[in-house]
Amino acid sequence: MAIRFTEKPGLVLYLTCGDPSPETTRDTALAAIGAGADVIELGVPFSDPVADGPIIQRSSERAIKNGTGVGDVLRIAKEIRSRSDAGLVVFTYLNPMLRYGLDVFSKDAAESGVDGVLVTDLPVEEAGDYLPRMRGHGLATIFMTAPTSTDTRLEQIGKVSTGFIYAVSRMGVTGTQKSISVDAQDLVKRIRKHSKLPVAAGFGVSTPEQLTQMGRFADAVVVGSAVMELVERNPAKAPEVVGQFVRKLLANRRAQYGREL
């Protein structure tokens, strides 16, 4: 399998695994894929998700109470992979992966059908032990960039990233927002000087209009908090509600862009 975006903008959809249950996460992911999502980020619940806003924080708390751990996330990935060839990325903080063991994690992730890994709090400068283990099992290494990233750091990230590069569109934590920051477009332009990989922009996208805006300069858009808010409000109907949301979000994608990347 491979991470790919066949239409512009591609859609990367985040789900906190285990909220409200592993089975619901699996079914919601499959519903989102069926509605047009290109890549699913499978979020590993963590007790101190410092990069995330209140919606995803609450989803992590619920998932942890349900006992969801790294092994459960990989089982969800395996079940999704058996029914879909969409991109699958494990989205995690470093601590859960270290507790699981880097060597065991990379092996198990690859065997489960995962395509790549994004570690939110692992700086590229400290990824020396991480990179060879992931690459040794064919896993894409995805790094985050921010408007405050220096050109030197963007160059480093460009050299070691595979799959795609994540452009954080604004400073702060995750959460829906009313408008797209002008910093996002500038950041994507700077990233393109150092890498030919697709760039996925995120942190705050929740409407078709915002997706269209970001699609003018980014290859893909990441949506997370808006999805997990729907899950929080509709736990028994999460697959149906999220599938409807994705269809609405992407309704104008082909009409707007109508081309492959």
N, C-alpha and C positions, 0 to 999 in steps of 0.2 A: 504494500500500500504506500501511498505518498500524499503529501499535503499539496493540494492544487486548487486553484481558483479558475473556473472555466468561464465565468461571467464577471463583469465589472459593475459594481464592486462585489467581491466575494463577501460571504457572511461567516464570521466566526462567532459561535454562540456558546456562552459560558453557563455551566450548570454546577451547583454545589452538590456533589454526590452524597446520597443518603438523605436528602431533604425532599419530601418527607420520608422516603424509603429508597433503598437501592433499586427496587423494581420500578418505582415511579421515575427515578432518574433515567434508567434504561429506556423506558417507554417514551419519556419526554424527549430524550435525545433522538430516538427513531422518528418520532412525530416531527421534530424540527428538521431532520434530514429530509424526510418525505416532503416537507413544505419548501425546501430549497436551501437549507443551511449547508455550507461547504465543509466546515470544520467544527467539531465539538470540543470545547475545553472542559475536561472533566476535573472539577475542582476538588482537591483533597481538603477535607475539613481541618481547620487548625484553630487552636485555642487563642491565638494572638495574631489575627489577620490584620496587621498594621496598615497594609496598603488598601484595605477594603472599607467601604462605607457601611452604614448601619444595616442596610438590607442584606448584604452578603455576610456581615458579621452575625446577624441573627440566624441566617441559614446555616452557617457553620456551627453555631451553638446547638441548633436542633439536630443536625447530623451527628455531632459528637455525642449528644445524649442518646441517639439511636445506636451508638457503638460503631459508627462507620470509620474505617481506617484505610490505609494505603492498599492493603490486600483486597478490600471490598471494591475500591475504585478500579483496580485492575480486573477484577471479576466482571464489573459492569462493562468495562472496555471490551473484554473478550465476548460478552454476550452481544454487544452492539456490533462488533466486528463480524460475528457469525451471520449477521443479517444486512450488513452495509459496508461499502468500501469508502465511505466518507472519511475525511481526515479526523484523527483522534489525537488530542494533545492532553497530557497530564499537566494540570496547572496546580502548582504546589509551592509551599514555603520550604525552605531548606531542611528545617528540623525534622519533619515527618519522614523525609527521604533518608536522612542520615540515620534515624532510628531504625528504619527498615533495612538499611545497609545499601550503599551505592552499588556494589557489585550485584547483589541479589535483586535490587530494584531494576537495574538496567536489563538484566536477563529476563525477569518476570514481565516487565513492561513490553519488551519486544515479543515475548511469547504470547502475550495477551492481544497483540495486534495494534498496540499503540504506535503512532507515527513519530511523535516528538514529545519533548518535555519543556516546560517553561517554569523556571524557578524564580519567583518574584523577588526574593531578597538575596539572590546570589550575584554579586558584582562580577563583571567580566574579568576583573583583575584577580579574582580569587577562585576562578573556575578551573584551575589546573588539574585537580584531581577528578573533577566532574566530567570534563570534555572527553577524555579518552574512553571512559567507561561507557558513556552514551554512544559515542561514535562506533565503539567496538561492537555494538549490537544494532547498528543501523538506525539509531534514534536521532531525529532532528533536534538540534540545540537552539532554542528560541530565546532571545534576550529582549528585555525591555529598554526603550530609550525614552527620554523625557525632554521637554523644552530646555531644561538646564544642562543637558548632556553637552560636554565639550566636543569639539571636532576630533580631538585625540581619542576620546572615549568612543565616539561614533565609528571611527576608523577601526578600533579594536573590535567592537561589536560586529562590524561588517566582515571582518576577517574570520570570525569563529562561528557566526550564525549560519544555520541551515534551516530550510523550511520556509520561514518568513521572519520578518523583524516586526516587533510590536512597538508602535509609536504611541506613547501615552500623550493624549491630546492636551492635557492641562495638568497643572500642579494640584496636589491634594489626593484624596482617596476616591475610590470608585463611587458611582452614584449617578442617577439621571441628572441631566442639566437641560436648560431651556435653549441654549444656543451653542454653536461650535466655536471654540477658541481659535483666534487667528494664529496662535502659536502652533497649532496642529499642522497647518499647511507649510509653514516655515520649517518645522521639524522634518516633515517628509521630504522636502526639497534637500535639506542637509543630509539626510540618510542616503538619498539616491546618489550623492557624490561618492559614497563609500561602498555601496553594495547594489547589485542588480536583482537581489531577492525581492519578492513581493513585500510590500509594507502594509500591515494591518493597523489601522488607527482605532483607538478605543478610549474608554473612560467617559461615559455619560450619554452615549447614543441610545435613544429610545423611540424615535419617530421616523416614518418614511422620509420626511423632509430632511432630517439630520443625516440619514444614510445617503441621500442624494447629494447633499452638500459635501460630505466626506468622500464620496465616490468620485468627485471631480478631481481629487488629488491623491487619494489613497487607493491601493489595489483591493483592499478588503476593509471591512468594518467589524469591530468587536462589540458585541452587545451582551451585557451581563446582569447588571442591577435591575434593569427593566424586566428581564426574564424571571429573575428570582423573586421579584415583587409579585409577579403573576402567580408563581408557584406558592408563595406565602399566602396569597389571598384565595387560591383555588387548589388546595392540596389534593383533593379527590379528583379533580378534573385537569390536573396539570398538563398531561399530554395534549388533550384537546385544545385547551386555552393557549398554550404555547405554540402549537401548530398553527392556530388561527392568527396569532400575533406575527409569526414569521411570514405567513402568506401575505398579510397586510403590509408588513415591512418591506417585502420584496416585490410588491405588486407592480411597481413602475420600473424595476431594474432593467428588464430587457428593453422596454420602450425608451428608456433614457439613454442606454449605452449600446445595447444590441451588438456587442462584439466580444470575442474571446480575448483573454489576456495573452 
